[in-house]
């Protein structure tokens, strides 16, 4: 159970009246700002057997260690090997919701990433929001509010989660060193929970190793095959590294377009400035497209050989940027 919310999520609790609660809430905001955590906290609150403003922490519902173990909690997520939530999943959920609550109180449904439901599925969600089962509460989240049909938005209580200031995020990350926290905040575009995950997963070290590898390729013409094999073995961080490659190229374009810009990403600015001064800007644009395409390809978990694809991208970098001794 989540015991306490960060203050930028806490303020939304004031909008809730448990005695006269809307049956559906639509929580929107940037990815990593805490929508999931707010939805989980509210789920715990509405499953609590007491009628307090906070989960009591003492009743049977509150003492269940994980929400996913609660018989009256339901979460709708994309199934493995699927891209979207389909109508069959929605129908299965609806059948469960019209049964009596196991603990004799409320039932709660969390649907994260509402935009990942098919059109037929959204129509089924709309129907159940129009005629909700008794004592059933829905907490829907989305990173892209503009993609959610107005028909669903009009039937939901609107909660927009704003991003806290950098200083507020730093205070919230008080258990970590200030320098590490600030770097994580910068690298995650001030998304608090993303920054925390960045620190918890040791990605600052991954970032330093990435910069060392890319610098070696660009400035020293190091063997791309060795680095490619290393990255493939470190599969968990592969997509993140490709995203960082794209960021370096994009920053190069920005430096080239505006000489007044001094800093964008302090640990990779030297690389980006080097490319903006030494590589053809049109070829950089093409490489941005190729790098982003590979990121999208790997994100879809295709059966293509990742080592071949990554090696091909590195070769394109060497060839089109003129950064390898092989092509000079």
N, C-alpha and C positions, 0 to 999 in steps of 0.2 A: 504494500500500500504506500502511496506517495504521502508523506507526512506534511510536507510544506511546499508551497509553490513559490517561485521567484516573484518579486513584487510586480513585474510587468504582466504576469498572469494573474496574480492575486487580485488585482483591481477589477477583473471581470467577474469575480464571485459576488460582487455587490449588486450585479444585475439580476441575480437569481433569487426567486422567492419559492421555496419548496412547497408552499401551500397552494401556490397558483402558478405552477411551472409550465411553460410551453413544452409540448411533447417533442419538439425537434429543434436542435441548435446547429447552426452552420458556422464552423470556426475556420476562418481564413487568415492567411498571412504567409510570409516567406518560409520556405523550407528551412528547418533548423531553429525557428524562433520559439518553439515550445507548444505547438498545437496538439501534438500527440499527448504530451504530458498534461495539458489542461483537460483534454477529453478523458484521460484515464482518471484524473482526480475527480472530475464531475461524475464519472461512472461509479467510483467508490462511494461518493457522497450519496448518490441516489439509490444505491443498493444497501446503504446503511440502514439498520432497523430503527435507529433513533431519528428524531426530527430536529436535530440541531443544525447549526449553520456549518459545522465541520463534521467529517466522519468521526464517529465516537472512538474508534480503535478498540472497542471492547466487545461488540456484538459478534455473532457468528460470522456474518458477512464480512465484517472488517478484519476478522482474524484469519480469513482465507488468504494465504500468503501471496498468491498470484491471481490477478483478475481472470486470466484465462482458465483458472481452475474453478471459477464461480459458476454454478449451474444456470444462473439467470443473466450471465454476461455473454454477449455474442459480438464477435468482431468479424467483419467481412473483408477479406484480403484477396489479392490476386493469387490464384493457385499456381503451384510450380509448373513451369513449362507453358504458362498462359500469359498473354499480354494484358488482358482486360478481365474484369469481373462480368460473367455472363448471366443470362436470364435464369439458368438452372440453379445457380448459387442463390439468386434472389428468392426463387420459389422455395428452396430448401429452408432459407431463413424465415420466410413468412409462415411456413408450416409450424416452425418451432415457436414463433411469437404468439400464435393463437392458442397455444397450450397454456395451462396455468403455471404461474411462477413456482419453482421448486421450493423456495423458501417463503412462499406466501406473501411476498411484497412486490417490489417493482422488477421489471425486466429492462435491461439496458442494451442498446445496440450502438457500437462504434463502427463507423465506416470511414477509414482513413483514405485520403486521395480519391475523393468522390469522382474526380474527372476520369478515373480509370474504370468506369462502368460503361458498358455498351448502351446504345440508345434504348434498346428494348429493356435493359436492366433499369435505366433511369426512369422509364415510364412506369415500371413496376414499383420502384421506390416512391414515385410521385403518388401512385394510387394508395399505397399503404400510409403515406403521410396525410393523405386526405381523410382516410378512415383508420386511424391508428388503433391497435389493440389496447385494451384497458391497462393502465399502469405501465405503459411501455414508453421509454424515453430514448431518443435518437441523438447521438452526437456525431455529426458529419464534419469532416475536415477536407480542406482543399488548399493546394498551393496556387491554384489558378481560378480565382473567383469568377473571372469573365467567361470561363468555359462552362459554368454551371447554369442550367436553364433557369430562366426567371420564374418559371412555374414552381420549381423546387425552392428557390430563394425566397419567394413570397410566402411559402408555408413553413419557413424556419425562422427561429430567433437568430438575429445576425450578431456574430461576435468577430470583430476584426482585431487580430493581435498585432500590435505595432512592435517594431524593433527597438530595444532599449539603446541608450547612448553608449558609446564606447566606455566611458567612465563607469557607467552602471554595470556593464558587462564585466569590466575588470574587477569591480567590487564583488560581484557574484562569483567570480573565479578566484576568490581570495585564497583558496587552498593551494594554488599553484604560484610559481614565481611570476612576478609582474612582467618581466621580459618575455618569458615563454607565453604567458597569457596574451600579451599584446601582439606577439607574432602570430599566434593562432587566430586571434580576432581578425587581424589583417588578411590572413590567408583564407578565411572563411567569410569574408565580407561582412563581419560583425553579426554573425548568426550564433547566438549564445550556445545553444545545445550542440551545434556543429563544431564550435570552437572547443567545447568541453570534450567531445568525442575525439577531436583531433589530438588533444593533449593526452587523453586516457589511452589512446591507441598508439602512442609513440610516433606520431607522424612528423614531428619536428625532425627527428633523426632521419626519417625517410626523405624528407624535403632536402636535408643537407646532402644526403647521398645522391639524390637526383641531380642537384646542382653540380656536384662534382663530376657526375657522369656526362651531363650535357656540356659542361665546360670543357671536358676532355675531348669530346667529339668536335666541338666548334673551334676551339683554339689550338688543340694539339693534334687533331686528326687521329684520335685513339681508335682502336679496332671496334667497329660497330657490332660485329658478330658477337664478341665477348659480352658487350653491354646488353645486347638484345637477349642473349641467353640468360643473363643474370636477371633481367626484368621479367622474363617469362617465368622463371623459377619463383619470383616474388609476386605471384599472381594476384594476391589480395590488393596490392597497391598499383597494379598495372594501369587501370583506367584513370586513376588519379594522376599518375605521371604523364599520361598522354594529355590530360586536361591541362596540366602545367606546361607542357610543350606548346600547346595552342596559346596559352596565356603569354608566353615569352614572345611568340610571333606577333600576337595582337599588340603587345606593348611596343614592339619594334615599329609597327605601323604608326602608333601614336607618337612616338618620339620623332619619327620621320616627318610627320605632318605638322608638329608643333615643337620647334626647337626650344621654346620657353619652358616646356615641361622638364622638371628636374628629377622627380621621383615618382615611381608608380609602385613597384615592388622592390624594396631595398635589397633583397638578397639575389634578385635576378636582373636588376636594372643594368648592370654592366654588360651582361650577355645581350640584352635587348638593344642597348645603345650600340654595341659592337655590330650587331646585325643591321641596324638601321643605317649605319655609316658604310658598311662593307658589302651588303647584299642588295640585289635588285628588288625594289619594293613590289613590283608586279609578281615576281616569283614568290615573295613572302605571302602575298594574298592567296596565290594558288596553294601554297603549302598549308596555310590556315584551313582551307577547304579540305585538303587531303587528310590533315591531322584530325579535324572534327569528324570527318567521315569514318575514320578508323575508330574513333571513340564511340560513335554510334553503332558501328558494327560489333565491337566487343561488348557493348552494353546489351545487345540483343542475344548474347550467348549463342552465336552461330557455331556450326561444326567446322568452320574453316580453321586451318592451321594458324594459330596466333603467332607462332614464331616466324612463319613466312611473311605474314602481313606486317608485323612490327619491323622485321629486317628490311622489307621493301620501303617502309616509311623512312627509316634511317638513311637508306640509300638516296631517296628523294631529297632529304635534308642536305646530305653531303653534296649531291650533284647540283641542285638548284640554288643553294646558298653559296656555293664555291668555298666551303669551309674545310674540305678535306684535302690533304696533300695529294691524294689520288687524282683529284680533278683540277688541280692548279697547274 
